[in-house]
Amino acid sequence: GWISDWEFRFYSDTLRKRNTSERQQVTREKINDKILSRMTRPSEAEEEENQWSLTAEDIEEAREEGQLSEWEEQFYLGNLGRGFVTAKQLPIKKRIEAKVNGECDETDSVTWACDEQSIVSAKFSGLLSERDAAFYVEKRGAQHLSEKQLAWKESIERKMAQPKNEVVENKVVWKFDSQAISEARASGLITERDASFYKEKLGWRSLSLKQCAWKDNIEKLVLSSHVVPSGPVPSNALPVTIPTPSAVIPSLVQEQKDKIASKRRAALEKNWHIQEFHVARQGGKLNSWEISFYEDVFSKACAIQGFQLSEKQLLHRQKIERKILGGA
């Protein structure tokens, strides 16, 4: 444990070489220094009574029983065989030995407020992110954490303990099924990111406030274009009444409405240079942000009659169109 596996292999491979490169020589000298520092007793080392008293078997058994973390195991095993303990190592060494001997003061250990099942449920309900849940489940049970890890753990437990009115529980109603969302994406009504989010969360009974707002916005985009969901509607869906704009004559049949919508979209595609946009996209003229931005604002222009860009959005659109049309 004095040197890493890579250092051992490197030293073995270059051991019989008479001529080494400058870089290899520097690496060998660093390894030599590490080995010598282990073999030489520092001036600040503790007395013989504080030498490493546990065996490798003691440490490995304690690790298997969950008394030690992986770092603590590697720390102690890496120092076995040394005839001294530095002042910096001493408190860590004492803590490990106390834990193995059952003498550790539990007041300093980490307590875990949530079980694994509740963390997994919180992840699926949208209360915790995938990253938060993975961290908590992986570290749960550890008796010692770094300051950063401890702060992360406490942040997760605060989320778990927050008042229920901060999470939209058992009130989420999904107005569209996966097929309807796919059709809306194919027709340019919503972005790929919107569609992926909606399909991933579809059926969840609880969402965070941010997720709920995103879901509602997607459904407004789909509803504003008079797209009626096809296929089976989810069991928890409420009946949806789609308002008919005053500009559309109530007596128009569906075929006439479709023709009007088709002509409107064709006009928008021409105005927004969509054909040229696809060519520029395939040719690598646009970066991912520009592609995402252009698709997003175009889908909104299609979905919302009278939609207007902000001054900042307009500048972005003009810049992208100059690239599309070869002006930049």
C-alpha positions, 0 to 999 in steps of 0.5 A, spaced: 500 500 500 505 504 499 505 505 492 499 505 487 498 499 482 500 503 476 506 505 480 508 498 481 507 496 474 511 502 472 517 501 476 517 493 474 517 495 467 523 500 467 527 496 473 532 493 468 532 499 463 539 502 462 536 508 459 530 512 461 527 518 458 527 524 462 519 523 464 520 516 466 526 518 470 522 523 474 517 518 475 522 513 478 525 519 482 518 520 485 516 513 487 523 512 490 521 518 494 515 515 496 518 509 498 523 512 502 518 517 506 515 510 508 521 507 511 524 513 514 522 515 521 520 523 521 522 527 526 515 529 528 513 521 529 510 519 535 513 514 540 513 506 539 507 505 543 503 509 538 505 504 532 500 500 528 497 495 533 491 492 528 492 486 523 490 486 516 485 481 518 482 486 523 481 491 518 478 487 513 473 484 517 471 491 520 470 493 513 466 487 511 461 488 517 460 496 515 464 499 521 469 502 517 469 506 510 473 504 504 477 510 505 479 508 512 480 501 510 485 503 505 488 508 510 490 503 515 492 497 510 497 502 507 500 504 513 501 497 516 508 495 517 511 502 518 514 503 525 512 510 526 505 514 526 506 522 524 502 527 528 497 528 522 496 520 522 495 519 529 487 522 530 485 518 524 489 512 527 486 512 534 479 513 531 479 507 526 482 503 532 476 505 537 471 503 531 474 496 530 475 495 538 468 498 539 470 504 543 468 509 538 464 515 541 457 514 537 456 522 538 460 523 532 458 518 527 453 520 522 445 518 523 441 517 517 434 520 517 431 516 511 431 509 509 432 507 502 425 505 500 423 512 502 429 515 498 427 511 491 420 513 492 422 520 493 426 520 486 420 517 482 415 522 485 420 528 483 422 530 490 429 528 489 433 528 483 437 522 480 443 524 483 441 526 490 438 519 490 444 515 488 448 519 493 444 518 499 443 510 497 450 509 496 453 513 502 447 511 507 450 507 513 456 510 513 459 513 519 463 518 517 462 523 511 466 529 509 464 536 510 461 537 503 458 530 503 455 531 510 452 538 507 449 534 501 446 529 505 443 534 510 440 538 504 437 531 501 433 530 508 431 537 508 427 536 502 424 529 504 422 533 510 419 539 507 411 541 508 407 537 503 404 543 500 411 544 497 410 538 492 404 537 488 401 531 491 396 526 488 393 532 484 397 531 477 392 530 471 395 528 464 391 530 459 395 527 453 398 520 452 405 518 449 402 518 442 399 525 442 406 528 445 409 524 439 405 527 434 405 534 437 413 533 437 413 531 429 408 537 427 413 542 431 408 544 436 413 542 442 421 541 442 424 534 443 426 536 450 419 538 452 417 531 449 422 527 452 420 530 459 413 529 458 414 522 456 419 520 462 414 523 467 407 521 464 403 517 469 407 520 475 402 522 481 407 527 484 411 533 481 415 538 484 412 545 482 417 547 477 416 540 473 408 541 474 409 548 471 413 545 465 408 540 464 402 545 464 406 549 459 407 543 454 399 542 455 398 549 453 402 549 447 398 542 444 391 545 446 392 552 443 393 549 436 387 544 437 391 538 436 386 533 439 390 527 443 389 520 439 389 513 442 387 511 449 387 517 454 390 515 461 385 513 466 387 519 471 385 524 465 380 529 465 375 531 460 378 536 456 374 542 452 378 545 447 376 552 445 374 554 438 377 561 437 372 566 434 376 567 428 374 560 426 367 559 423 364 553 427 360 550 421 367 548 418 368 541 418 375 538 420 378 537 413 377 545 412 380 546 419 386 541 417 387 545 411 387 552 414 392 549 419 396 546 414 397 553 410 398 557 416 404 552 417 407 552 410 407 560 410 410 560 417 416 554 414 417 559 408 417 565 413 422 562 418 426 558 412 425 551 415 428 548 409 434 552 409 435 551 417 435 543 416 440 544 411 444 548 415 443 544 421 446 537 417 452 541 414 454 543 422 453 551 421 449 551 427 451 549 434 446 545 439 444 551 443 442 555 436 438 549 434 434 548 440 433 555 440 430 556 433 426 549 434 423 552 440 421 559 438 418 556 431 414 551 435 411 556 439 410 561 433 406 555 430 402 553 436 400 560 438 397 565 433 400 572 434 406 569 438 411 575 438 418 574 439 422 579 445 427 583 442 433 579 445 429 573 441 429 577 435 436 578 435 438 571 436 433 569 430 436 574 426 443 572 427 441 564 426 438 566 419 444 570 417 448 563 418 442 559 415 442 564 409 449 564 408 450 571 410 455 569 416 
